[in-house]
């Protein structure tokens, strides 16, 4: 009698989900001293280049709606990692930028992500990594 259980490798999306959970667990462990949620880590990582962004731009970068991002930004602002202010010439647009403590936290996060990426993808060819990025971008675009 055949098993009714499907093989675990039948879906690239399920593999992506497993990889996402594993990545988040590793980063949570490595960044535990920062006492941040995965969403907060994601936001700070996307601000690590030091560029100010509107909430809408940051929402696109982190992959969430601005309304969902608001509570994450509230927590980061309370911790002193970000500040928010009006965009000159457009008071409706809120700009988000890192504070000094946010710059330090974001740099720590970026180093942890880069280290994990080197460990996980270091043995892959540049073409394979480019293919992975292209596939991830296609998955991101299909949801918009």
C-alpha positions as CSV (number, residue, x, y, z in Angstrom):
1,X,0.0,0.0,0.0
2,X,1.3,3.4,-1.0
3,X,1.8,6.1,1.6
4,X,-0.7,9.0,1.3
5,X,2.0,11.5,2.4
6,X,3.4,13.7,-0.3
7,X,7.1,14.1,-0.6
8,X,8.6,17.1,1.2
9,X,10.3,18.4,-1.9
10,X,7.4,18.7,-4.3
11,X,7.0,22.5,-3.9
12,X,9.5,25.3,-4.2
13,X,7.1,27.5,-2.2
14,X,7.1,25.0,0.7
15,X,10.9,24.9,0.5
16,X,10.9,28.7,0.6
17,X,8.7,28.6,3.7
18,X,11.0,26.1,5.5
19,X,14.0,28.3,4.6
20,X,12.3,31.4,5.8
21,X,11.5,29.8,9.2
22,X,15.0,28.4,9.5
23,X,16.5,31.8,8.6
24,X,14.3,33.7,11.1
25,X,15.2,31.2,13.9
26,X,19.0,31.6,13.2
27,X,18.7,35.4,13.1
28,X,16.6,35.5,16.3
29,X,19.2,33.4,18.1
30,X,22.1,35.5,16.8
31,X,20.4,38.8,17.4
32,X,18.7,37.9,20.7
33,X,20.7,40.6,22.6
34,X,18.9,43.2,20.5
35,X,15.5,42.0,21.8
36,X,13.7,42.7,18.5
37,X,10.9,40.9,16.7
38,X,11.5,39.5,13.2
39,X,9.5,42.4,11.8
40,X,11.6,44.9,13.6
41,X,14.8,43.2,12.4
42,X,13.4,43.4,8.8
43,X,12.6,47.1,9.1
44,X,16.0,48.0,10.6
45,X,17.8,45.9,8.0
46,X,16.0,47.8,5.2
47,X,16.9,51.1,6.8
48,X,20.6,50.1,7.3
49,X,21.8,52.0,4.3
50,X,21.0,55.2,6.1
51,X,18.6,56.5,3.5
52,X,15.4,58.1,4.9
53,X,12.2,56.5,3.5
54,X,8.5,57.2,3.6
55,X,6.4,54.7,5.4
56,X,5.0,53.6,2.1
57,X,8.5,53.1,0.6
58,X,9.6,51.1,3.7
59,X,6.5,49.0,3.5
60,X,7.3,48.0,0.0
61,X,10.9,47.2,1.0
62,X,9.9,45.0,3.9
63,X,7.0,43.5,2.1
64,X,4.1,44.7,4.1
65,X,1.3,47.4,4.0
66,X,2.1,50.7,5.6
67,X,-0.8,50.2,8.0
68,X,0.7,46.9,9.2
69,X,4.1,48.6,9.5
70,X,2.9,51.3,11.8
71,X,2.9,49.2,15.0
72,X,6.5,48.0,14.1
73,X,7.6,51.6,13.7
74,X,5.8,52.6,16.9
75,X,7.9,50.0,18.9
76,X,11.1,50.9,17.2
77,X,10.5,54.6,17.9
78,X,9.7,53.8,21.6
79,X,13.1,52.0,21.8
80,X,14.8,55.0,20.3
81,X,15.9,53.2,17.1
82,X,14.0,55.4,14.6
83,X,12.5,58.8,14.3
84,X,9.6,59.9,12.1
85,X,8.9,63.3,10.7
86,X,7.1,65.1,7.9
87,X,8.7,65.2,4.4
88,X,9.6,68.8,3.5
89,X,7.0,70.1,1.1
90,X,4.5,67.2,1.8
91,X,3.4,67.0,5.4
92,X,1.2,64.0,4.6
93,X,4.2,61.8,3.9
94,X,6.0,60.6,7.0
95,X,9.8,60.0,6.7
96,X,11.4,57.3,8.7
97,X,15.1,57.4,9.6
98,X,17.5,55.7,12.0
99,X,18.7,57.3,15.2
100,X,22.2,56.7,16.5
101,X,21.1,53.6,18.4
102,X,19.2,52.5,15.3
103,X,22.3,52.8,13.2
104,X,24.2,50.5,15.6
105,X,21.4,48.0,15.7
106,X,20.9,48.0,11.9
107,X,24.7,47.5,11.4
108,X,24.6,44.5,13.7
109,X,21.6,43.1,11.9
110,X,23.2,43.6,8.4
111,X,26.4,41.8,9.6
112,X,24.4,38.9,10.9
113,X,22.4,38.7,7.7
114,X,25.6,38.9,5.5
115,X,27.3,36.2,7.6
116,X,24.3,33.9,7.4
117,X,24.1,34.5,3.6
118,X,27.8,33.7,3.2
119,X,27.4,30.5,5.2
120,X,24.2,29.4,3.4
121,X,25.0,30.5,-0.2
122,X,28.8,30.7,-0.2
123,X,29.2,27.4,-2.0
124,X,26.8,28.4,-4.8
125,X,27.9,29.9,-8.1
126,X,27.2,33.5,-8.8
127,X,24.8,32.4,-11.5
128,X,22.9,30.2,-9.0
129,X,22.6,33.0,-6.5
130,X,21.4,35.3,-9.3
131,X,18.8,32.7,-10.2
132,X,17.7,32.5,-6.6
133,X,17.3,36.3,-6.4
134,X,15.4,36.3,-9.7
135,X,13.0,33.6,-8.5
136,X,12.4,35.5,-5.2
137,X,11.8,38.7,-7.1
138,X,9.2,36.9,-9.3
139,X,7.4,35.6,-6.2
140,X,7.4,39.1,-4.7
141,X,6.0,40.6,-7.9
142,X,3.2,38.1,-8.4
143,X,1.7,39.2,-5.0
144,X,1.4,42.9,-6.1
